């Protein structure tokens, strides 16, 4: 029974890692990364490493995706705001 659980957890982790690598949209990638962190936490629990599983759950499933989402939001906000000194007039060479 234990071997079956390990194989299932490994397949779940491999699937989530592949999905995270193939996802191009950063927001969706953050969600898939959170699922990858959750599947790794399950794998560590099955492998009887609860302290590592708790660390992975906190960092890999919560903090890292949150930081990615905040970074994407900040970058998108900067792209939509006009920069100082930008105007609609083309430069005139005299």
Order of alpha helices (4+ residues) and beta strands (2+ residues): alpha-alpha-alpha-alpha
